[in-house]
Amino acid sequence: MTSAPPPPLRAILRDAAHQLLAAHCSDDLDEASLEADLLYGEASGLDRAHVIARGAGTPSAASVEAFQALLTRRLKHQPLAYILGRREFYGLTFEVGPGCLIPRPETETLVEAALAAIKEHPRHHRLVRVADIGTGSGAIALTVAHHAPSTKVWGVDVSGEALQWAARNMRKFGLSERVVLLTGDLAEPLSEPLDVLCANLPYVPTDDYEGLPDEIRASEPQIAVEGGPTGIELIARLADQLAAHLALDCAAAIFELGAGQAGFVEDLVTSALISAGRGPLDVRVHRDLRGIRRIVEVRYGYSSA
Ligand SMILES: C[S@@+](CC[C@H](N)C(=O)[O-])C[C@H]1O[C@@H](n2cnc3c(N)ncnc32)[C@H](O)[C@@H]1O
């Protein structure tokens, strides 16, 4: 009796996509198919276009075995970005893994705001001094440094593990001459006056943290996600440090937040800057792609440029 011929790649991937959907790893079949393709690509060293092009062929036993190992990890809800070891962010491919937050699409809205604040800053034709507080993988610091060559950028994080990922990405993008990574609490390690300060600090309130998907709680560092009882404790502490670190004449401070937090953060930042004698203040709130008031930006000194 002859054994059944091995299934074509297309059938293996279709079966994997249905498993991913059934295990609630993906929201719909399109996303599950994309994940299956990416996992197979990782296992076999092919990009997605080549994975699709080979759909009618029979894959090697070694590729199928490597693919099944990655699929098993994904079915246990390890984040896809950790399995692949990378995540696209604002056109750059960041290396990521356990110990650093996976950059999120909504943070691209913060990067947009930071790039505009740099471009419109009176010092933009010289050197704009930028800090990214809670840099994680370096997503904000390195993207800004890459897209705005007239910047010097400091990335600060309290987590040594996260900073190791930031350092890898800094070397990968060839930015070691203009980016400095520092370990420490909020803005404390910084000594130079800053023109633009960005922060995507943890902002999920403690009570909400328990309700987050297992995939986040089991894999990504709690210190990168949970922001204390109200969610904005760290942002409030950073607001108190702002006046000591922002340039006297002209600066912008830009914060990423959770839904419903923009009004509180706007009040914290404006009152900290007004009591330090900065102003007049220009307050802007930027919505993310889902329409959530995600970014609070406070500027002063721009109009007199
Ligand atoms: C939400 S993640 C953001 C990571 C990255 N900036 C991004 O946008 O993908 C928050 C980061 O803040 C860091 N962090 C938490 N508490 C901190 C503190 N007190 N001082 C500096 N960084 C802190 C965490 O380690 C984590 O890397």
The ligand as an ORCA input file, in Angstrom:
! r2SCAN-3c Opt
* xyz 0 1
  C       5.025     51.652     27.433
  S       6.727     51.213     27.434
  C       7.286     52.186     26.054
  C       8.450     51.624     25.320
  C       8.783     52.406     24.038
  N       9.052     53.792     24.317
  C       7.654     52.311     23.020
  O       6.972     53.320     22.813
  O       7.449     51.246     22.454
  C       7.278     52.051     28.859
  C       8.759     51.980     29.167
  O       8.995     52.792     30.335
  C       9.951     52.164     31.145
  N       9.817     52.679     32.528
  C       8.959     52.304     33.497
  N       9.155     53.028     34.608
  C      10.156     53.902     34.343
  C      10.820     54.915     35.094
  N      10.468     55.189     36.361
  N      11.815     55.610     34.501
  C      12.192     55.337     33.219
  N      11.598     54.388     32.469
  C      10.593     53.683     33.010
  C       9.664     50.692     30.999
  O      10.779     49.903     31.353
  C       9.288     50.606     29.509
  O      10.405     50.305     28.726
*
